[in-house]
Amino acid sequence: MSLEIERRFLVRGERWKELAGQALHLRQGYLVIASNGLIVRVRINGDLQAWLTIKSPAEGIAQNEFEYSIPIQDAQALWELSSQRLLKTRYKLHLGGGKWVVDCFEGLNYPLVLAEVEVSSLEDPLDIPDWCDKEITGELSLSNASLSSFPISTWSNELRQKMRI
């Protein structure tokens, strides 16, 4: 088991692309999204890799995370079983101060672009790039699990404006 501590931000503009590595085309299917915060998902990277991930709340913004590589065929079968799905392209960034990624959502969540940074502790100093707009850490409506059930294309204009999307 590992503890995941991440902060999330809305992204404005395209300056982050100067730091972007290779694109990963990800499909995520959610098998369990429980009211107590338990999440079970399958993630597929193209036809190359797949993982089964179990997350549960820990203290504050931290989450317990259990992640296991699984065969592509198993992942595809689980994807077919999931009714809550999302598509995104993920870019790992060449940026210090934690493990930064930018997710560009597709389909019903287009044109949403989010940045995430994984840190080892909340006390870690963090230089937030100027292309990060509003911090959305802990904003449940913008979690990947929520976006798989309630994509931004279904939101009212007022909610999209309030969230600055």
C-alpha positions as CSV (number, residue, x, y, z in Angstrom):
1,M,0.0,0.0,0.0
2,S,1.1,3.5,-0.7
3,L,-0.1,6.8,0.4
4,E,-1.0,9.2,-2.4
5,I,-0.9,13.0,-1.7
6,E,-1.7,15.1,-4.7
7,R,-2.7,18.6,-5.4
8,R,-4.8,19.5,-8.5
9,F,-5.2,22.6,-10.6
10,L,-7.1,23.9,-13.6
11,V,-4.8,24.7,-16.5
12,R,-4.9,27.8,-18.6
13,G,-3.1,28.2,-21.9
14,E,-0.5,25.9,-23.4
15,R,2.8,26.9,-21.9
16,W,2.9,23.6,-20.0
17,K,3.5,21.9,-23.3
18,E,7.1,23.1,-23.3
19,L,7.6,20.7,-20.4
20,A,5.6,17.8,-21.7
21,G,7.0,14.3,-22.3
22,Q,5.4,11.5,-24.2
23,A,1.6,11.3,-24.4
24,L,-0.2,8.4,-22.8
25,H,-3.7,7.7,-24.2
26,L,-5.7,6.5,-21.1
27,R,-9.1,4.9,-20.7
28,Q,-10.4,4.7,-17.2
29,G,-13.4,2.6,-16.2
30,Y,-14.9,2.8,-12.7
31,L,-16.1,-0.4,-11.2
32,V,-16.9,0.9,-7.7
33,I,-17.5,4.5,-6.6
34,A,-18.8,4.2,-3.1
35,S,-20.2,6.9,-0.8
36,N,-17.5,6.2,1.8
37,G,-14.8,7.2,-0.8
38,L,-13.8,3.7,-1.9
39,I,-13.0,3.7,-5.6
40,V,-12.0,0.7,-7.8
41,R,-11.0,1.5,-11.4
42,V,-9.3,-0.1,-14.4
43,R,-6.9,2.1,-16.4
44,I,-5.6,1.1,-19.8
45,N,-2.7,2.8,-21.6
46,G,-3.4,2.2,-25.3
47,D,-2.9,-1.5,-25.9
48,L,0.3,-1.6,-23.9
49,Q,-0.4,-1.6,-20.2
50,A,-3.2,-1.9,-17.7
51,W,-3.7,-1.5,-14.0
52,L,-6.4,-2.2,-11.4
53,T,-6.4,0.5,-8.8
54,I,-8.2,0.7,-5.4
55,K,-8.3,4.0,-3.6
56,S,-9.7,4.8,-0.2
57,P,-9.6,8.0,1.9
58,A,-6.8,8.6,4.4
59,E,-6.2,11.7,6.4
60,G,-6.8,15.1,4.8
61,I,-6.3,15.1,1.0
62,A,-4.2,11.9,1.2
63,Q,-5.5,8.6,-0.1
64,N,-4.5,5.0,0.3
65,E,-3.7,3.6,-3.1
66,F,-3.3,0.0,-4.2
67,E,-2.3,-0.4,-7.8
68,Y,-1.6,-3.6,-9.7
69,S,-0.6,-4.4,-13.3
70,I,-3.1,-6.7,-15.0
71,P,-3.2,-8.4,-18.4
72,I,-4.7,-6.2,-21.2
73,Q,-7.3,-8.8,-21.9
74,D,-8.6,-8.7,-18.3
75,A,-8.5,-4.9,-18.3
76,Q,-10.5,-4.8,-21.6
77,A,-13.1,-7.1,-20.0
78,L,-13.4,-4.9,-16.9
79,W,-13.6,-1.8,-19.2
80,E,-16.6,-3.4,-20.9
81,L,-18.3,-4.0,-17.5
82,S,-17.8,-0.4,-16.3
83,S,-20.6,2.0,-17.1
84,Q,-18.7,5.0,-15.8
85,R,-15.8,5.8,-18.1
86,L,-13.5,8.6,-19.2
87,L,-10.8,9.2,-21.8
88,K,-7.8,11.4,-21.4
89,T,-4.4,12.0,-22.7
90,R,-1.8,12.3,-20.0
91,Y,1.6,14.1,-20.2
92,K,4.3,13.6,-17.7
93,L,6.1,16.9,-17.2
94,H,9.8,17.7,-16.8
95,L,9.3,19.9,-13.8
96,G,10.7,19.7,-10.3
97,G,9.0,19.8,-6.9
98,G,7.0,16.6,-7.2
99,K,5.7,14.3,-9.9
100,W,3.7,16.6,-12.3
101,V,1.3,15.5,-15.0
102,V,-1.2,17.3,-17.2
103,D,-4.4,15.5,-18.2
104,C,-6.3,16.7,-21.3
105,F,-9.8,15.2,-21.2
106,E,-11.6,14.0,-24.2
107,G,-15.2,13.1,-25.2
108,L,-17.8,14.4,-22.8
109,N,-15.2,16.1,-20.6
110,Y,-13.5,18.1,-23.4
111,P,-12.0,20.7,-23.2
112,L,-11.0,20.2,-19.5
113,V,-7.3,20.3,-18.8
114,L,-6.0,19.6,-15.3
115,A,-2.6,19.5,-13.7
116,E,-1.7,17.2,-10.8
117,V,1.4,17.0,-8.7
118,E,2.1,14.2,-6.3
119,V,4.1,15.2,-3.3
120,S,5.6,13.1,-0.5
121,S,4.2,15.5,2.2
122,L,1.9,18.5,2.5
123,E,4.8,20.3,4.1
124,D,6.9,20.0,0.9
125,P,7.6,23.4,-0.7
126,L,5.7,23.7,-4.0
127,D,6.4,26.2,-6.8
128,I,3.1,26.4,-8.6
129,P,3.6,27.3,-12.3
130,D,1.8,30.4,-13.6
131,W,-0.2,28.3,-16.1
132,C,-1.9,26.6,-13.1
133,D,-5.1,28.6,-12.6
134,K,-7.5,27.7,-9.8
135,E,-6.5,25.0,-7.3
136,I,-9.2,22.3,-7.2
137,T,-7.6,19.9,-4.7
138,G,-10.5,18.3,-2.8
139,E,-13.1,19.5,-5.3
140,L,-15.1,16.3,-5.6
141,S,-17.0,17.4,-8.8
142,L,-13.7,17.5,-10.6
143,S,-12.4,14.1,-9.5
144,N,-11.9,11.6,-12.2
145,A,-14.5,9.4,-10.6
146,S,-17.1,12.2,-10.6
147,L,-16.2,13.2,-14.2
148,S,-16.8,9.6,-15.3
149,S,-20.4,9.8,-13.9
150,F,-21.1,13.6,-14.4
151,P,-19.0,14.9,-17.3
152,I,-18.6,18.6,-17.7
153,S,-20.8,18.5,-20.8
154,T,-23.8,17.8,-18.6
155,W,-23.1,20.7,-16.3
156,S,-25.2,23.9,-16.4
157,N,-23.5,27.0,-17.8
158,E,-23.7,28.6,-14.3
159,L,-21.8,25.7,-12.8
160,R,-19.2,25.8,-15.5
161,Q,-18.7,29.5,-15.0
162,K,-18.5,29.1,-11.3
163,M,-15.8,26.5,-11.6
164,R,-14.1,28.6,-14.3
165,I,-14.3,25.9,-17.0
